[in-house]
Amino acid sequence: MNDSPEGGVNRAATGTGEGTRAVRAGLPEPVKHEPALPGPAFAAHYHLPGDPTGPYNYGRDNNPTWTLLERAIGELEAPGQDAAETLVFASGMAAISSVLFSQVRAGDTVVLPSDGYQVLPLVRAQLEAYGVEVRTAPTGGDAQLDVLDGAQLLWIETPSNPGLDVCDVRRLAEAAHARGALVALDNTLATPLGQRPLELGADFSVASGTKQLTGHGDILLGYVTGRSAEAMAAVRHWRKIVGAIPGPMEAWLAHRSIATLQLRVDRQNATALAVAEALRGRPEVTGLRHPGLPDDPAHKVAAQQMRRYGSVVSFSLPTRARADRFLDALRLVDDATSFGGVRSTAERRGRWGGDAVPEGFIRLSVGAEDPEDLVADVLRALDASAD
Ligand SMILES: *Cc1c(COP(=O)(O)O)cnc(C)c1O
């Protein structure tokens, strides 16, 4: 027993199955009369007489609610890797920028995916403004291999958003390390239950917790899990100087959500596969992608490195008008961006202008509804959207 949240790790959380680990992840040892998950610590500063030593002195640097959440995420991203460290951030972009801007210097070269998250081109422009050379190549076919020479950092996004392409992480990480480059992987779509990047060779697993990790579409969050203490110290320093920190309430809600991560992921991912299979039979659907479909171009590589294939399905309808009518006709699927939440959402991705996708391209995020209800709604909306 221990009376402080930074006390001993809950022993039941280690050496067990993933669902068991998820429900107990990051919990402190039980303390009589205390809740299982201590509530959010709202504190801008902490009592601090004398010399300012850790762990808690100022709210931009640390917070006990973050500590527990960081421990929880670390137990899922890097089980058994005691040296790995996790830091939480205000959003996925805060986490991504903290890795990129803390690890590279003017004159360095970074390799980004050309088909990654739509804000990466803005990050690229900022890196270039600071004198960093940025090269891009597509995720599919491990094309980033061809532009690795002389790079200091390789950024991988697999499966990619929104195209759902997959690259061979072990192969890319080996090639990058052989050239002395660090490897960061955006694990947003897979979640740590879908794929564990550090075990596949990445130095950093970075993600938006806004999506399936927290899964309710009501908070923004990001995190970085890294294996190198030195590299993570620089990431922590970046968080401190930029102040890109999550609020204690968001951190606590995120931790609460992780207890149901396996339930949500298993349900949503199984339904995503069922929806993808139903869409496969439709003549108006082209470019259907879901890494779990046995005949998807990414399936073979995905099966080597992923344990679950995600809750997102992407496909194209013949025209922008058809896609808009389809989205309008859906009753159980909200027309909204983001993905991974318990309520299904879909959008015509081309409306943002940042992705190289056809006008009729739809990104569909499958929620926790009954699978047969959702499949029926999608097929009915397809019928209703025909001219
Ligand atoms: C949403 C997303 C991000 C950005 O996360 P925010 O929490 O919105 O800042 C980064 N990468 C991927 C793959 C995403 O889907």
The ligand as an SDF file (V2000), in Angstrom:
LIG
                    3D

 15 15  0  0  0  0  0  0  0  0999 V2000
   -5.6950   13.3630  -35.7090 C   0  0  0  0  0  0  0  0  0  0  0  0
   -4.3200   12.9300  -36.0640 C   0  0  0  0  0  0  0  0  0  0  0  0
   -3.2120   13.6730  -35.6390 C   0  0  0  0  0  0  0  0  0  0  0  0
   -3.3630   14.9720  -34.8920 C   0  0  0  0  0  0  0  0  0  0  0  0
   -3.9280   14.7910  -33.6450 O   0  0  0  0  0  0  0  0  0  0  0  0
   -4.6680   15.9900  -32.8320 P   0  0  0  0  0  0  0  0  0  0  0  0
   -4.9760   15.3410  -31.5320 O   0  0  0  0  0  0  0  0  0  0  0  0
   -5.8720   16.3510  -33.6510 O   0  0  0  0  0  0  0  0  0  0  0  0
   -3.7030   17.1070  -32.7380 O   0  0  0  0  0  0  0  0  0  0  0  0
   -1.9640   13.1910  -35.9730 C   0  0  0  0  0  0  0  0  0  0  0  0
   -1.7790   12.0730  -36.6760 N   0  0  0  0  0  0  0  0  0  0  0  0
   -2.8210   11.3310  -37.1090 C   0  0  0  0  0  0  0  0  0  0  0  0
   -2.5650   10.0990  -37.8910 C   0  0  0  0  0  0  0  0  0  0  0  0
   -4.1200   11.7460  -36.8240 C   0  0  0  0  0  0  0  0  0  0  0  0
   -5.1450   11.0240  -37.2770 O   0  0  0  0  0  0  0  0  0  0  0  0
  1  2  1  0
  2  3  1  0
  2 14  2  0
  3  4  1  0
  3 10  2  0
  4  5  1  0
  5  6  1  0
  6  7  2  0
  6  8  1  0
  6  9  1  0
 10 11  1  0
 11 12  2  0
 12 13  1  0
 12 14  1  0
 14 15  1  0
M  END
$$$$
